[in-house]
Amino acid sequence: MSIKYWEFEDAPFKEKIKSPHIGDISRLFFDNETEAYRFSLLLLAIKKGGKVRLKDMPKEVPIATAKRYLEYAVRLGLVKHESSYYELTDRYTQPFRNIALYIKAWMSDNSEEDLLQQFATAKMEKQDKRGGRTGQNEKDIGDNKEEE
């Protein structure tokens, strides 16, 4: 998600809400223009068609890609999927408000937190280097140059 908070503060938001565009919504969820375009295209198709099946989606987007994007929209709460039909829903509104309230509550809370307990299965140590030269190989190469 790439929420530019300043675009949603009171004054800019009042101007934005006068003429909402699907592009603004898609850019919240995708940084990549192509992904945002495809997501917009699919949501617009659902908006125009009401209940839409996967096979009725625009031909510009492959079916497998459309399914992946639509399932993402379902997880977000923008779309619901029932009986092989996709349709718009508004399940995201209250959860988004609640998330904002939860974050605000966390910011004002002063209690100590134990991250080791909260993320018990997370890998804590620094990840080893994958591929490339290791420190030992670089040292060996440096030694060989000095000998020449």
DSSP file with accessible surface (Angstrom, degrees, kcal/mol):
  #  RESIDUE AA STRUCTURE BP1 BP2  ACC     N-H-->O    O-->H-N    N-H-->O    O-->H-N    TCO  KAPPA ALPHA  PHI   PSI    X-CA   Y-CA   Z-CA
    1    1 A M              0   0  119      0, 0.0     2,-0.4     0, 0.0    28,-0.2   0.000 360.0 360.0 360.0 139.6    0.0    0.0    0.0
    2    2 A S        +     0   0   25     26,-3.1     2,-0.6    25,-0.2    28,-0.1  -0.685 360.0 176.7-129.2  77.3    1.2    3.4   -0.8
    3    3 A I        -     0   0  102     -2,-0.4     2,-1.1    26,-0.1     3,-0.1  -0.738  19.7-155.3 -85.2 120.4   -1.0    5.9    1.0
    4    4 A K    >   -     0   0   80     -2,-0.6     3,-1.9     1,-0.2     4,-0.4  -0.833  10.7-162.6 -93.1  96.8    0.1    9.5    0.6
    5    5 A Y  G >  S+     0   0  153     -2,-1.1     3,-1.7     1,-0.3     4,-0.2   0.806  81.5  64.1 -56.7 -33.4   -1.4   10.8    3.8
    6    6 A W  G >  S+     0   0  142      1,-0.3     3,-0.8     2,-0.2    -1,-0.3   0.787  95.7  60.0 -65.9 -22.5   -1.3   14.4    2.8
    7    7 A E  G <  S+     0   0   62     -3,-1.9    -1,-0.3     1,-0.2    -2,-0.2   0.674 108.0  45.9 -74.6 -15.8   -3.7   13.7   -0.1
    8    8 A F  G <  S+     0   0   75     -3,-1.7    -1,-0.2    -4,-0.4    -2,-0.2   0.213  82.4 114.1-115.7  14.1   -6.3   12.5    2.4
    9    9 A E  S <> S-     0   0  108     -3,-0.8     4,-2.6    -4,-0.2     5,-0.3  -0.379  86.1 -88.1 -75.1 169.3   -6.1   15.3    5.0
   10   10 A D  H  > S+     0   0  128      1,-0.2     4,-2.2     2,-0.2     5,-0.2   0.864 119.5  42.1 -52.7 -55.5   -9.2   17.5    5.3
   11   11 A A  H  > S+     0   0   73      2,-0.2     4,-1.3     1,-0.2    -1,-0.2   0.963 120.0  40.3 -64.5 -52.0   -8.7   20.2    2.7
   12   12 A P  H  > S+     0   0   57      0, 0.0     4,-2.5     0, 0.0    -1,-0.2   0.895 114.5  55.4 -63.5 -34.5   -7.3   18.0   -0.2
   13   13 A F  H  X S+     0   0   81     -4,-2.6     4,-2.8     1,-0.2     5,-0.2   0.897 101.5  56.3 -65.9 -38.8   -9.8   15.3    0.6
   14   14 A K  H  X S+     0   0  137     -4,-2.2     4,-0.5    -5,-0.3    -1,-0.2   0.868 112.5  43.0 -61.0 -35.2  -12.7   17.7    0.3
   15   15 A E  H >X S+     0   0  120     -4,-1.3     3,-0.6    -5,-0.2     4,-0.6   0.897 114.2  50.5 -74.7 -40.9  -11.6   18.5   -3.3
   16   16 A K  H >< S+     0   0   51     -4,-2.5     3,-1.0     1,-0.2    -2,-0.2   0.876 103.9  57.7 -64.6 -38.8  -10.8   14.9   -4.1
   17   17 A I  H 3< S+     0   0   97     -4,-2.8    -1,-0.2     1,-0.3    -2,-0.2   0.729  91.8  71.3 -70.2 -18.5  -14.2   13.6   -3.0
   18   18 A K  H << S+     0   0  148     -3,-0.6    -1,-0.3    -4,-0.5    -2,-0.2   0.846 117.8  15.5 -65.8 -34.8  -16.0   15.9   -5.4
   19   19 A S  S << S-     0   0   66     -3,-1.0    -1,-0.3    -4,-0.6    -2,-0.1  -0.640  83.0-165.9-140.2  80.6  -14.8   13.8   -8.4
   20   20 A P        -     0   0   94      0, 0.0     2,-0.4     0, 0.0    -3,-0.1  -0.404   4.9-162.4 -70.2 143.0  -13.5   10.4   -7.3
   21   21 A H    >>  -     0   0  111      1,-0.1     4,-1.2    -2,-0.1     3,-0.6  -0.974  26.0-133.5-127.1 143.9  -11.5    8.4   -9.8
   22   22 A I  H 3> S+     0   0   52     -2,-0.4     4,-2.8     1,-0.2     5,-0.2   0.824 104.7  66.1 -63.9 -29.6  -10.7    4.7   -9.8
   23   23 A G  H 3> S+     0   0   17      1,-0.2     4,-2.2     2,-0.2    -1,-0.2   0.895  98.8  51.1 -60.5 -39.5   -7.1    5.5  -10.6
   24   24 A D  H <> S+     0   0   51     -3,-0.6     4,-0.7     2,-0.2    -1,-0.2   0.896 111.9  47.6 -64.0 -39.4   -6.6    7.2   -7.2
   25   25 A I  H >X S+     0   0   68     -4,-1.2     3,-1.0     1,-0.2     4,-0.8   0.942 112.2  48.5 -67.5 -45.9   -8.0    4.1   -5.5
   26   26 A S  H >X S+     0   0    0     -4,-2.8     4,-1.8     1,-0.3     3,-0.8   0.863 105.4  58.4 -63.8 -36.2   -5.8    1.7   -7.5
   27   27 A R  H 3< S+     0   0  102     -4,-2.2    -1,-0.3     1,-0.2   -25,-0.2   0.691  96.0  64.6 -70.2 -16.9   -2.7    3.8   -6.8
   28   28 A L  H << S+     0   0   35     -3,-1.0   -26,-3.1    -4,-0.7    -1,-0.2   0.867 113.9  31.6 -66.3 -35.5   -3.3    3.3   -3.1
   29   29 A F  H << S+     0   0   15     -4,-0.8     2,-0.4    -3,-0.8    -2,-0.2   0.658 122.7  44.2 -99.2 -19.5   -2.7   -0.4   -3.5
   30   30 A F     <  -     0   0   27     -4,-1.8    -1,-0.2     1,-0.1   -28,-0.0  -0.990  46.8-171.3-133.7 130.7   -0.2   -0.5   -6.3
   31   31 A D  S    S+     0   0  128     -2,-0.4     2,-0.3    -3,-0.1    -1,-0.1   0.791  73.4  84.8 -81.7 -30.5    2.9    1.5   -7.0
   32   32 A N  S  > S-     0   0   79      1,-0.1     4,-2.4     2,-0.0     5,-0.2  -0.575  74.2-144.6 -78.0 129.6    3.3    0.1  -10.4
   33   33 A E  H  > S+     0   0  114     -2,-0.3     4,-2.6     1,-0.2     5,-0.2   0.874  98.7  51.9 -62.8 -39.6    1.3    1.9  -13.1
   34   34 A T  H  > S+     0   0   75      2,-0.2     4,-2.5     1,-0.2    -1,-0.2   0.933 111.5  46.1 -65.1 -44.2    0.5   -1.4  -15.1
   35   35 A E  H  > S+     0   0   75      2,-0.2     4,-2.5     1,-0.2    -2,-0.2   0.917 113.5  49.4 -64.0 -41.8   -0.8   -3.1  -12.0
   36   36 A A  H  X S+     0   0    4     -4,-2.4     4,-2.6     1,-0.2    -2,-0.2   0.905 110.8  50.9 -63.9 -40.0   -2.8   -0.1  -11.0
   37   37 A Y  H  X S+     0   0  127     -4,-2.6     4,-2.8     2,-0.2    -2,-0.2   0.938 111.6  46.2 -62.3 -48.3   -4.3    0.1  -14.5
   38   38 A R  H  X S+     0   0   77     -4,-2.5     4,-2.3     2,-0.2    -2,-0.2   0.920 113.0  49.6 -62.2 -43.2   -5.3   -3.6  -14.6
   39   39 A F  H  X S+     0   0    2     -4,-2.5     4,-2.5     1,-0.2     5,-0.2   0.933 113.0  47.8 -61.5 -42.9   -6.8   -3.4  -11.1
   40   40 A S  H  X S+     0   0   15     -4,-2.6     4,-2.7     1,-0.2     5,-0.2   0.908 109.3  53.2 -63.5 -43.4   -8.7   -0.3  -12.2
   41   41 A L  H  X S+     0   0   32     -4,-2.8     4,-1.9     1,-0.2    -1,-0.2   0.921 111.9  45.0 -59.7 -43.6   -9.9   -2.0  -15.4
   42   42 A L  H  X S+     0   0    2     -4,-2.3     4,-1.9     2,-0.2    -2,-0.2   0.919 113.8  47.9 -69.5 -43.8  -11.3   -4.9  -13.5
   43   43 A L  H  X S+     0   0   10     -4,-2.5     4,-2.5     1,-0.2    -2,-0.2   0.899 111.3  51.6 -65.0 -36.8  -13.0   -2.8  -10.8
   44   44 A L  H  X S+     0   0   61     -4,-2.7     4,-2.6    -5,-0.2     5,-0.2   0.894 107.1  53.2 -65.8 -38.9  -14.5   -0.6  -13.4
   45   45 A A  H  X S+     0   0   23     -4,-1.9     4,-2.3    -5,-0.2    -1,-0.2   0.904 111.1  46.5 -62.3 -40.0  -15.9   -3.7  -15.3
   46   46 A I  H  X S+     0   0    1     -4,-1.9     4,-1.9     2,-0.2    -2,-0.2   0.912 111.2  51.8 -68.6 -40.6  -17.5   -4.9  -12.0
   47   47 A K  H  < S+     0   0  150     -4,-2.5    -2,-0.2     1,-0.2    -1,-0.2   0.924 115.0  41.8 -62.2 -43.0  -18.9   -1.4  -11.4
   48   48 A K  H  < S+     0   0  168     -4,-2.6    -1,-0.2     1,-0.2    -2,-0.2   0.863 122.5  38.9 -71.7 -37.0  -20.5   -1.2  -14.9
   49   49 A G  H  < S-     0   0   47     -4,-2.3     2,-1.0     1,-0.3    -2,-0.2   0.554  87.1-150.7 -93.3  -9.8  -21.7   -4.8  -14.9
   50   50 A G  S  < S+     0   0   39     -4,-1.9     2,-0.5    -5,-0.1    38,-0.3  -0.643  82.3  24.9  76.0-105.2  -22.9   -5.2  -11.3
   51   51 A K  S    S-     0   0  124     -2,-1.0     2,-0.4    36,-0.1    36,-0.2  -0.827  84.1-178.9 -92.0 125.2  -22.4   -8.9  -10.8
   52   52 A V  E     -A   86   0A  10     34,-2.6    34,-3.1    -2,-0.5     2,-0.2  -0.979  20.4-139.1-131.2 138.3  -19.7  -10.1  -13.2
   53   53 A R  E >   -A   85   0A  84     -2,-0.4     3,-1.3    32,-0.2     4,-0.2  -0.558  30.0-112.4 -87.6 160.0  -18.2  -13.6  -13.8
   54   54 A L  G >  S+     0   0   36     30,-0.5     3,-1.6     1,-0.3    -1,-0.1   0.885 116.9  57.0 -59.9 -38.9  -14.5  -14.1  -14.4
   55   55 A K  G 3  S+     0   0  128      1,-0.3    -1,-0.3     4,-0.0     8,-0.0   0.693 101.7  58.2 -69.7 -14.8  -15.0  -15.1  -18.0
   56   56 A D  G <  S+     0   0   98     -3,-1.3    -1,-0.3     2,-0.0    -2,-0.2   0.359  80.9 115.1 -95.4   6.2  -16.8  -11.7  -18.7
   57   57 A M  S <  S-     0   0    9     -3,-1.6   -15,-0.1    -4,-0.2     6,-0.1  -0.307  83.6 -73.2 -72.2 159.9  -13.8   -9.6  -17.6
   58   58 A P    >   -     0   0   29      0, 0.0     3,-1.3     0, 0.0    -1,-0.2  -0.199  37.3-130.8 -55.9 142.1  -12.1   -7.4  -20.1
   59   59 A K  T 3  S+     0   0  173      1,-0.2     4,-0.1    -3,-0.1    -2,-0.1   0.642  98.2  77.6 -71.5 -13.8   -9.9   -9.3  -22.6
   60   60 A E  T 3  S+     0   0  125      1,-0.1    -1,-0.2     2,-0.1   -22,-0.0   0.731  91.5  59.7 -67.8 -20.8   -6.9   -7.0  -22.1
   61   61 A V  S <  S-     0   0    6     -3,-1.3    -1,-0.1   -23,-0.1     5,-0.0  -0.941  93.2-120.6-112.5 122.8   -6.2   -8.8  -18.8
   62   62 A P     >  -     0   0   72      0, 0.0     4,-2.9     0, 0.0     5,-0.2  -0.264  26.0-116.4 -57.2 150.2   -5.5  -12.6  -18.9
   63   63 A I  H  > S+     0   0   99      1,-0.2     4,-2.7     2,-0.2     5,-0.2   0.893 114.1  50.9 -59.9 -42.8   -8.0  -14.7  -16.9
   64   64 A A  H  > S+     0   0   71      2,-0.2     4,-2.0     1,-0.2    -1,-0.2   0.910 113.1  46.2 -62.8 -39.8   -5.3  -15.9  -14.4
   65   65 A T  H  > S+     0   0   18      2,-0.2     4,-2.6     1,-0.2     5,-0.2   0.921 111.5  51.8 -67.5 -42.9   -4.1  -12.4  -13.8
   66   66 A A  H  X S+     0   0    0     -4,-2.9     4,-2.8     1,-0.2     5,-0.2   0.918 109.2  50.5 -60.1 -43.5   -7.7  -11.1  -13.4
   67   67 A K  H  X S+     0   0   90     -4,-2.7     4,-2.6    -5,-0.2     5,-0.2   0.925 110.1  50.0 -61.4 -42.5   -8.4  -13.8  -10.9
   68   68 A R  H  X S+     0   0  146     -4,-2.0     4,-1.7     1,-0.2    -2,-0.2   0.936 114.1  44.2 -62.4 -45.3   -5.3  -12.9   -8.9
   69   69 A Y  H  X S+     0   0   11     -4,-2.6     4,-2.2     1,-0.2    -1,-0.2   0.902 114.2  49.7 -66.6 -40.9   -6.2   -9.2   -8.8
   70   70 A L  H  X S+     0   0    1     -4,-2.8     4,-2.1     2,-0.2    -2,-0.2   0.881 108.5  52.1 -68.8 -36.3   -9.9   -9.9   -8.0
   71   71 A E  H  X S+     0   0   53     -4,-2.6     4,-2.3    -5,-0.2    -1,-0.2   0.872 108.7  51.8 -66.4 -34.4   -8.9  -12.2   -5.1
   72   72 A Y  H  X S+     0   0   55     -4,-1.7     4,-2.0    -5,-0.2    -2,-0.2   0.926 108.6  50.7 -63.5 -43.0   -6.7   -9.4   -3.8
   73   73 A A  H  X>S+     0   0    0     -4,-2.2     5,-2.1     1,-0.2     6,-1.2   0.866 108.9  52.1 -62.9 -34.9   -9.7   -7.1   -4.0
   74   74 A V  H  <5S+     0   0   36     -4,-2.1     3,-0.5     2,-0.2    -2,-0.2   0.935 108.7  49.7 -66.1 -44.0  -11.8   -9.7   -2.1
   75   75 A R  H  <5S+     0   0  181     -4,-2.3    -2,-0.2     1,-0.2    -1,-0.2   0.853 110.8  50.8 -63.2 -33.8   -9.1   -9.8    0.6
   76   76 A L  H  <5S-     0   0   31     -4,-2.0    -1,-0.2    -5,-0.1    -2,-0.2   0.753 114.3-119.1 -72.8 -25.5   -9.2   -6.0    0.8
   77   77 A G  T  <5S+     0   0    8     -4,-1.2    15,-0.9    -3,-0.5    14,-0.8   0.585  85.1 111.6  94.9  12.1  -12.9   -5.9    1.1
   78   78 A L  S   <S+     0   0   17     -5,-2.1    11,-2.4    -6,-0.2     2,-0.3   0.778  81.7  28.2 -82.6 -29.7  -13.6   -4.0   -2.1
   79   79 A V  E     -B   88   0A   0     -6,-1.2     2,-0.4     9,-0.3    -2,-0.3  -0.946  68.4-148.1-132.4 147.9  -15.2   -6.9   -3.9
   80   80 A K  E     -B   87   0A  56      7,-3.1     7,-2.0    -2,-0.3     2,-0.6  -0.924   8.1-150.5-116.8 149.8  -17.1  -10.0   -2.8
   81   81 A H  E     +B   86   0A  72     -2,-0.4     2,-0.4     5,-0.2     5,-0.2  -0.950  28.4 154.7-122.8 108.5  -17.0  -13.3   -4.5
   82   82 A E  E >   -B   85   0A 107      3,-2.1     3,-1.8    -2,-0.6    -2,-0.1  -0.999  66.3  -5.1-137.6 134.9  -20.1  -15.5   -4.3
   83   83 A S  T 3  S-     0   0  106     -2,-0.4    -1,-0.1     1,-0.3     3,-0.1   0.891 127.2 -57.0  51.9  46.2  -21.5  -18.2   -6.6
   84   84 A S  T 3  S+     0   0   54      1,-0.2   -30,-0.5    -3,-0.1     2,-0.4   0.619 115.7 113.7  60.9  16.8  -18.7  -17.5   -9.2
   85   85 A Y  E <   -AB  53  82A  84     -3,-1.8    -3,-2.1   -32,-0.2     2,-0.4  -0.920  54.6-149.9-114.3 144.9  -19.8  -13.8   -9.4
   86   86 A Y  E     +AB  52  81A   2    -34,-3.1   -34,-2.6    -2,-0.4     2,-0.3  -0.918  23.3 166.0-109.0 136.8  -17.8  -10.8   -8.4
   87   87 A E  E     - B   0  80A  49     -7,-2.0    -7,-3.1    -2,-0.4   -36,-0.1  -0.991  38.7 -95.0-148.1 155.5  -19.5   -7.6   -7.2
   88   88 A L  E     + B   0  79A  78    -38,-0.3     2,-0.3    -2,-0.3    -9,-0.3  -0.345  43.6 173.0 -68.1 148.8  -18.5   -4.5   -5.4
   89   89 A T        -     0   0   30    -11,-2.4     3,-0.2   -12,-0.1    -1,-0.0  -0.918  34.0-135.1-146.0 170.4  -19.0   -4.3   -1.6
   90   90 A D    >   +     0   0  105     -2,-0.3     3,-1.1     1,-0.1     4,-0.4  -0.048  60.1 123.8-123.3  35.9  -18.1   -1.8    1.1
   91   91 A R  T 3   +     0   0  127    -14,-0.8   -13,-0.2     1,-0.2    -1,-0.1   0.656  67.8  66.2 -69.2 -12.5  -16.7   -4.2    3.8
   92   92 A Y  T 3> S+     0   0   76    -15,-0.9     4,-2.3    -3,-0.2    -1,-0.2   0.746  82.2  75.7 -81.6 -22.3  -13.5   -2.2    3.9
   93   93 A T  H <> S+     0   0   45     -3,-1.1     4,-1.8   -16,-0.2     5,-0.2   0.950  99.3  37.2 -62.5 -55.1  -14.8    1.1    5.3
   94   94 A Q  H  > S+     0   0   95     -4,-0.4     4,-2.7     1,-0.2     5,-0.2   0.932 116.3  52.4 -66.9 -43.2  -15.3    0.2    8.9
   95   95 A P  H  > S+     0   0   63      0, 0.0     4,-2.6     0, 0.0    -1,-0.2   0.910 108.2  52.1 -59.2 -38.9  -12.2   -2.0    9.2
   96   96 A F  H  X S+     0   0   82     -4,-2.3     4,-2.1     2,-0.2    -2,-0.2   0.925 110.9  47.5 -62.4 -41.7  -10.1    0.9    7.7
   97   97 A R  H  X S+     0   0  148     -4,-1.8     4,-2.3    -5,-0.2    -1,-0.2   0.922 112.3  49.7 -62.2 -43.6  -11.5    3.2   10.3
   98   98 A N  H  X S+     0   0   79     -4,-2.7     4,-2.6     2,-0.2    -2,-0.2   0.872 108.0  53.3 -64.6 -37.4  -10.8    0.7   13.1
   99   99 A I  H  X S+     0   0   89     -4,-2.6     4,-2.6     2,-0.2     5,-0.2   0.934 109.0  49.5 -62.3 -44.0   -7.2    0.2   11.9
  100  100 A A  H  X S+     0   0   57     -4,-2.1     4,-2.3     1,-0.2    -2,-0.2   0.923 112.3  47.6 -61.7 -42.6   -6.7    3.9   12.1
  101  101 A L  H  X S+     0   0  113     -4,-2.3     4,-2.5     2,-0.2    -1,-0.2   0.899 111.0  51.8 -64.5 -39.9   -8.1    4.0   15.6
  102  102 A Y  H  X S+     0   0  181     -4,-2.6     4,-2.4     2,-0.2    -2,-0.2   0.925 110.3  47.8 -63.6 -44.0   -6.0    1.0   16.6
  103  103 A I  H  X S+     0   0   81     -4,-2.6     4,-2.3     2,-0.2    -2,-0.2   0.923 112.1  50.1 -64.0 -41.4   -2.8    2.7   15.3
  104  104 A K  H  X S+     0   0  151     -4,-2.3     4,-1.7    -5,-0.2    -2,-0.2   0.912 110.2  50.0 -63.1 -41.0   -3.7    5.9   17.2
  105  105 A A  H  X S+     0   0   55     -4,-2.5     4,-1.1     1,-0.2    -1,-0.2   0.909 110.1  50.7 -63.9 -40.7   -4.3    3.9   20.4
  106  106 A W  H  < S+     0   0  141     -4,-2.4     3,-0.4     1,-0.2    -2,-0.2   0.907 107.5  54.0 -63.6 -40.6   -0.9    2.2   20.0
  107  107 A M  H  < S+     0   0  129     -4,-2.3    -1,-0.2     1,-0.2    -2,-0.2   0.866 112.5  42.9 -62.7 -35.0    0.8    5.5   19.5
  108  108 A S  H  < S+     0   0   90     -4,-1.7     2,-0.3    -5,-0.2    -1,-0.2   0.636  93.9  97.2 -88.4 -12.1   -0.6    6.9   22.7
  109  109 A D     <  -     0   0   87     -4,-1.1    -4,-0.0    -3,-0.4    -3,-0.0  -0.592  52.8-168.1 -79.5 135.3    0.0    3.7   24.8
  110  110 A N        +     0   0  150     -2,-0.3    -1,-0.1     2,-0.0     2,-0.1   0.224  41.1 125.8-108.2  13.2    3.2    3.8   26.9
  111  111 A S        -     0   0   67      1,-0.1     2,-0.2     0, 0.0    -2,-0.0  -0.367  65.2-105.5 -75.5 153.6    3.4    0.1   27.9
  112  112 A E        -     0   0  183     -2,-0.1     2,-0.4     2,-0.0    -1,-0.1  -0.505  33.6-152.0 -75.4 146.0    6.6   -1.9   27.2
  113  113 A E        -     0   0   84     -2,-0.2     2,-0.8     4,-0.0     3,-0.1  -0.956   9.8-145.9-124.0 140.9    6.4   -4.5   24.4
  114  114 A D     >  -     0   0   81     -2,-0.4     4,-1.9     1,-0.2     3,-0.4  -0.874  13.5-176.4-105.2 100.3    8.3   -7.7   24.0
  115  115 A L  H  > S+     0   0  105     -2,-0.8     4,-2.3     1,-0.2    -1,-0.2   0.812  81.2  62.5 -67.6 -29.5    9.0   -8.2   20.3
  116  116 A L  H  4 S+     0   0  115      1,-0.2    -1,-0.2     2,-0.2     6,-0.1   0.869 108.5  42.6 -63.6 -34.3   10.6  -11.6   20.9
  117  117 A Q  H >4 S+     0   0  148     -3,-0.4     3,-0.8     1,-0.2    -2,-0.2   0.895 114.6  49.3 -77.7 -39.7    7.3  -12.9   22.3
  118  118 A Q  H 3< S+     0   0  103     -4,-1.9    -2,-0.2     1,-0.3    -1,-0.2   0.822 122.8  32.7 -69.7 -31.4    5.2  -11.2   19.6
  119  119 A F  T >< S+     0   0  115     -4,-2.3     3,-1.3    -5,-0.2    -1,-0.3  -0.459  73.3 153.1-122.2  59.7    7.3  -12.6   16.8
  120  120 A A  T <  S+     0   0   77     -3,-0.8    -1,-0.1     1,-0.3    -2,-0.1   0.808  74.5  43.6 -63.0 -31.3    8.4  -15.9   18.3
  121  121 A T  T 3  S+     0   0  142     -3,-0.1    -1,-0.3    -4,-0.1     2,-0.1   0.456  88.0 112.9 -96.7   1.0    8.9  -17.6   15.0
  122  122 A A  S <  S-     0   0   47     -3,-1.3     2,-0.6    -6,-0.1    -3,-0.1  -0.409  76.2-110.7 -73.0 148.1   10.7  -14.8   13.2
  123  123 A K        -     0   0  187      1,-0.2    -1,-0.1    -2,-0.1     4,-0.1  -0.702  35.0-176.7 -79.0 121.4   14.4  -15.2   12.2
  124  124 A M        +     0   0  100     -2,-0.6    -1,-0.2     2,-0.1     3,-0.1   0.769  51.2  83.5 -93.8 -28.5   16.3  -12.8   14.5
  125  125 A E  S    S-     0   0  140      1,-0.1     2,-0.1     3,-0.0     3,-0.1  -0.345  91.9 -89.6 -80.1 160.3   19.8  -13.1   13.2
  126  126 A K        -     0   0  189      1,-0.1     2,-0.2    -2,-0.1    -1,-0.1  -0.414  49.2-108.6 -66.7 138.8   21.3  -11.3   10.3
  127  127 A Q        -     0   0  134     -2,-0.1    -1,-0.1     1,-0.1     3,-0.1  -0.461  32.5-115.8 -73.2 137.1   20.8  -13.2    7.0
  128  128 A D        -     0   0  140     -2,-0.2     2,-0.1     1,-0.1    -1,-0.1  -0.353  39.4 -90.9 -68.2 154.1   23.9  -14.7    5.5
  129  129 A K        -     0   0  139      1,-0.1     2,-0.6    -2,-0.0    -1,-0.1  -0.413  38.4-144.4 -66.7 136.6   25.1  -13.4    2.2
  130  130 A R        -     0   0  196     -2,-0.1     3,-0.1    -3,-0.1    -1,-0.1  -0.925  56.7 -30.3-108.1 117.6   23.6  -15.4   -0.7
  131  131 A G  S    S+     0   0   59     -2,-0.6     0, 0.0     1,-0.2     0, 0.0  -0.049  95.6  77.8  73.3-176.9   25.9  -15.9   -3.7
  132  132 A G  S    S-     0   0   71     -3,-0.0     2,-0.3     2,-0.0    -1,-0.2  -0.200  95.6 -28.8  71.6-166.6   28.6  -13.6   -4.9
  133  133 A R        -     0   0  142     -3,-0.1     2,-0.2     4,-0.0    -3,-0.0  -0.636  58.9-142.1 -85.9 141.1   32.0  -13.3   -3.3
  134  134 A T     >  -     0   0   66     -2,-0.3     4,-2.1     1,-0.1     5,-0.2  -0.530  30.4-104.0 -92.2 167.5   32.4  -14.1    0.4
  135  135 A G  H  > S+     0   0   57      1,-0.2     4,-1.8     2,-0.2     5,-0.1   0.888 121.7  52.2 -59.4 -38.3   34.7  -12.2    2.6
  136  136 A Q  H  > S+     0   0  114      1,-0.2     4,-2.4     2,-0.2    -1,-0.2   0.923 107.9  50.9 -66.2 -43.7   37.2  -15.0    2.6
  137  137 A N  H  > S+     0   0   76      1,-0.2     4,-2.3     2,-0.2    -1,-0.2   0.901 109.3  50.9 -61.7 -41.1   37.3  -15.2   -1.3
  138  138 A E  H  X S+     0   0   96     -4,-2.1     4,-2.2     2,-0.2    -1,-0.2   0.895 109.9  50.3 -64.2 -37.6   37.9  -11.5   -1.5
  139  139 A K  H  X S+     0   0  126     -4,-1.8     4,-2.3    -5,-0.2    -2,-0.2   0.927 110.2  50.0 -66.2 -43.3   40.8  -11.8    0.9
  140  140 A D  H  X S+     0   0   68     -4,-2.4     4,-2.1     2,-0.2    -2,-0.2   0.914 110.6  49.3 -61.1 -42.3   42.3  -14.7   -1.1
  141  141 A I  H  X S+     0   0   56     -4,-2.3     4,-1.7     1,-0.2    -1,-0.2   0.923 110.2  51.1 -64.5 -41.9   42.0  -12.7   -4.3
  142  142 A G  H  X S+     0   0   28     -4,-2.2     4,-1.5     1,-0.2    -1,-0.2   0.896 109.1  51.0 -62.0 -40.0   43.7   -9.7   -2.6
  143  143 A D  H  X S+     0   0   63     -4,-2.3     4,-1.5     1,-0.2    -1,-0.2   0.902 107.8  53.1 -63.7 -39.9   46.5  -11.9   -1.5
  144  144 A N  H  X S+     0   0   84     -4,-2.1     4,-1.1     1,-0.2    -1,-0.2   0.874 106.7  52.1 -64.7 -37.7   47.0  -13.3   -5.0
  145  145 A K  H  < S+     0   0  146     -4,-1.7    -1,-0.2     1,-0.2    -2,-0.2   0.871 106.9  52.9 -66.6 -36.4   47.3   -9.8   -6.4
  146  146 A E  H  < S+     0   0  156     -4,-1.5    -1,-0.2     1,-0.2    -2,-0.2   0.845 105.0  55.5 -68.2 -32.9   50.0   -8.8   -3.9
  147  147 A E  H  <        0   0  153     -4,-1.5    -1,-0.2    -5,-0.1    -2,-0.2   0.812 360.0 360.0 -69.7 -29.5   52.1  -11.9   -4.8
  148  148 A E     <        0   0  193     -4,-1.1    -3,-0.1    -3,-0.2    -2,-0.1   0.538 360.0 360.0 -74.1 360.0   52.2  -10.9   -8.5
